[in-house]
Amino acid sequence: MSKPASFPQLETERFILRQIVPADQPAIFAGLSDAAVTAYYGISYDTLESTQAQMDWYELVWKTHIGIWWGIAEREHPEQLIGTCGLHEWEQEDHCAEIGFWLTPAFWRRGVMAEVLPAILACCFRNLGLHRIQALVEPDNAASWRLVERHGFRLEGILRECEYKNGKYQDLRCYSLLAHEAQELIARFPVPI
């Protein structure tokens, strides 16, 4: 299975996962210019205008079938993004992709990602035909690697000094989740998304 014809909007009890639109640029800038957010994220921006590159990227990965990124918003405020989550490096032939995410600090430790990640994983395995989803996490980012571990991802190993960031090489923890390992998770979202 490949990319669906229309962008798949997802819903959980408290959140809506929707397509990122031009009006979201200020929220994207607020998140990706915050040092607390970007400490473990590979991208940051200094100006609202420079954030257009990220907006263009979200659109490009969707249109070219190499990814899909959802904007995360509270159900009561669907117009206001609080973060994003999605896939990139989507290899159609191999049925695998890499997942990433970020949230604004005001929403940390409130169970946001624990609630939305299962919906995204279920959609990606069932509706996008993925067999493998991987997560690459900096070793110091314990909140993120604990999150993926709680959702069934297995640590495959350490990619030694594979990322050059802030003037130095650093390791990444490599996790993966296979479709057959996620059947219980997928069953929690039985209605086609």
C-alpha positions as CSV (number, residue, x, y, z in Angstrom):
1,M,0.0,0.0,0.0
2,S,1.2,3.5,-0.7
3,K,0.4,7.1,0.2
4,P,-3.4,7.7,0.6
5,A,-5.2,10.0,-1.8
6,S,-6.0,12.6,0.9
7,F,-4.2,13.5,4.1
8,P,-5.3,11.2,6.9
9,Q,-6.6,13.3,9.9
10,L,-6.4,11.3,13.1
11,E,-8.2,11.8,16.5
12,T,-7.5,10.6,20.0
13,E,-9.5,11.4,23.2
14,R,-7.8,14.8,23.7
15,F,-6.0,15.6,20.4
16,I,-6.4,16.1,16.7
17,L,-3.6,15.1,14.4
18,R,-4.0,17.1,11.2
19,Q,-2.2,18.4,8.1
20,I,0.2,21.2,8.8
21,V,-1.0,24.4,6.9
22,P,0.6,27.8,6.2
23,A,-1.3,29.4,9.2
24,D,0.8,27.1,11.5
25,Q,4.1,28.7,10.6
26,P,4.2,30.9,13.8
27,A,3.6,27.8,16.0
28,I,6.3,25.9,14.1
29,F,8.7,28.8,14.6
30,A,7.8,29.0,18.3
31,G,8.6,25.4,18.8
32,L,11.7,25.1,16.5
33,S,13.3,28.3,17.9
34,D,12.9,27.2,21.5
35,A,16.3,25.9,22.8
36,A,14.5,23.4,25.1
37,V,12.8,21.8,22.1
38,T,15.8,21.9,19.7
39,A,18.3,20.6,22.3
40,Y,17.4,17.1,21.0
41,Y,16.0,18.0,17.6
42,G,18.1,18.3,14.5
43,I,16.6,21.6,13.2
44,S,16.2,25.1,14.7
45,Y,15.3,28.5,13.2
46,D,16.3,32.0,14.2
47,T,13.5,33.9,12.4
48,L,9.9,33.4,11.4
49,E,10.8,33.8,7.8
50,S,13.5,31.1,7.9
51,T,10.9,28.7,9.2
52,Q,9.4,28.7,5.7
53,A,12.0,26.1,4.8
54,Q,10.4,23.7,7.4
55,M,6.9,24.5,6.1
56,D,8.1,23.7,2.6
57,W,9.7,20.4,3.8
58,Y,6.4,19.2,5.4
59,E,4.6,19.8,2.1
60,L,7.4,18.3,0.0
61,V,7.7,15.0,2.0
62,W,4.0,14.5,1.6
63,K,3.8,15.3,-2.1
64,T,6.8,13.2,-3.0
65,H,5.8,10.2,-0.9
66,I,8.8,10.2,1.3
67,G,7.1,11.2,4.5
68,I,4.0,12.4,6.3
69,W,3.9,14.9,9.3
70,W,0.9,15.7,11.4
71,G,0.4,18.8,13.4
72,I,-0.7,18.0,17.0
73,A,-3.5,20.2,18.4
74,E,-5.9,20.0,21.3
75,R,-9.5,19.1,20.3
76,E,-10.8,22.3,21.9
77,H,-8.2,24.4,19.9
78,P,-7.6,22.6,16.6
79,E,-6.2,25.7,15.0
80,Q,-3.3,26.0,17.5
81,L,-0.4,23.5,17.1
82,I,1.4,22.3,20.2
83,G,3.9,20.1,18.3
84,T,4.3,17.7,15.4
85,C,4.9,14.0,14.8
86,G,5.6,12.1,11.6
87,L,7.6,10.0,9.3
88,H,10.5,10.8,7.0
89,E,12.9,8.7,5.0
90,W,9.8,6.7,3.9
91,E,11.2,3.9,1.7
92,Q,8.2,2.7,-0.3
93,E,10.0,-0.3,-1.8
94,D,11.3,-1.5,1.6
95,H,8.1,-0.5,3.5
96,C,10.0,1.3,6.2
97,A,10.3,4.8,7.6
98,E,11.8,6.9,10.5
99,I,9.6,8.6,13.0
100,G,10.3,11.9,14.7
101,F,8.3,14.3,17.0
102,W,8.5,17.4,19.1
103,L,6.2,19.3,21.5
104,T,6.3,22.8,23.0
105,P,7.5,22.7,26.6
106,A,4.2,23.8,28.0
107,F,2.8,20.4,27.0
108,W,5.7,18.2,28.3
109,R,4.9,15.6,30.9
110,R,1.2,15.7,30.1
111,G,0.9,12.4,28.2
112,V,0.5,14.0,24.8
113,M,2.9,11.8,22.9
114,A,1.8,8.7,24.9
115,E,-1.7,9.4,23.6
116,V,-1.0,10.4,20.0
117,L,1.9,8.1,19.1
118,P,-0.2,4.9,19.1
119,A,-2.7,6.5,16.6
120,I,0.1,7.5,14.3
121,L,1.8,4.1,14.5
122,A,-1.5,2.3,13.8
123,C,-2.3,4.5,10.8
124,C,1.2,4.0,9.4
125,F,1.3,0.2,9.8
126,R,-2.3,-0.4,8.6
127,N,-3.0,2.3,6.1
128,L,0.4,3.1,4.7
129,G,1.6,-0.5,4.5
130,L,4.7,0.0,6.6
131,H,6.6,-3.0,7.9
132,R,9.2,-1.2,10.0
133,I,9.3,2.1,11.8
134,Q,12.6,3.2,13.3
135,A,13.4,6.0,15.8
136,L,16.9,7.5,16.2
137,V,17.2,9.1,19.6
138,E,20.1,10.9,21.3
139,P,21.3,9.0,24.4
140,D,20.7,12.0,26.7
141,N,17.0,12.3,25.5
142,A,15.7,9.8,28.0
143,A,12.1,11.1,27.7
144,S,12.0,10.2,24.0
145,W,13.7,6.8,24.2
146,R,11.5,5.8,27.2
147,L,8.5,6.8,25.2
148,V,9.3,4.6,22.2
149,E,10.3,1.7,24.5
150,R,6.9,1.9,26.2
151,H,5.3,1.6,22.8
152,G,7.1,-1.6,21.8
153,F,10.2,-0.3,20.0
154,R,13.3,-2.4,20.6
155,L,16.8,-1.0,21.0
156,E,18.8,-2.4,18.1
157,G,22.0,-0.7,19.1
158,I,24.0,2.5,19.2
159,L,25.0,4.2,16.0
160,R,28.4,5.5,17.2
161,E,29.2,9.1,16.4
162,C,26.9,9.1,13.4
163,E,25.6,12.7,13.9
164,Y,27.5,15.9,13.8
165,K,25.8,18.5,16.0
166,N,27.0,21.7,17.7
167,G,30.5,21.1,16.6
168,K,30.9,17.5,17.8
169,Y,30.1,13.9,16.9
170,Q,27.5,12.1,18.9
171,D,25.9,8.7,19.2
172,L,22.3,7.9,18.4
173,R,20.2,5.0,19.9
174,C,18.6,3.1,17.1
175,Y,15.1,1.6,17.9
176,S,12.7,-0.2,15.6
177,L,9.1,-1.5,15.7
178,L,7.9,-4.1,13.2
179,A,4.3,-4.4,12.1
180,H,3.8,-7.9,13.5
181,E,5.1,-6.6,16.9
182,A,2.4,-3.8,16.9
183,Q,-0.7,-5.9,16.4
184,E,-2.1,-5.1,19.8
185,L,-1.5,-1.4,19.3
186,I,-3.1,-1.5,15.8
187,A,-6.1,-3.4,17.3
188,R,-6.7,-0.4,19.7
189,F,-7.6,1.6,16.6
190,P,-10.0,-0.9,14.8
191,V,-11.8,1.6,12.6
192,P,-9.9,2.4,9.4
193,I,-8.3,5.8,9.8
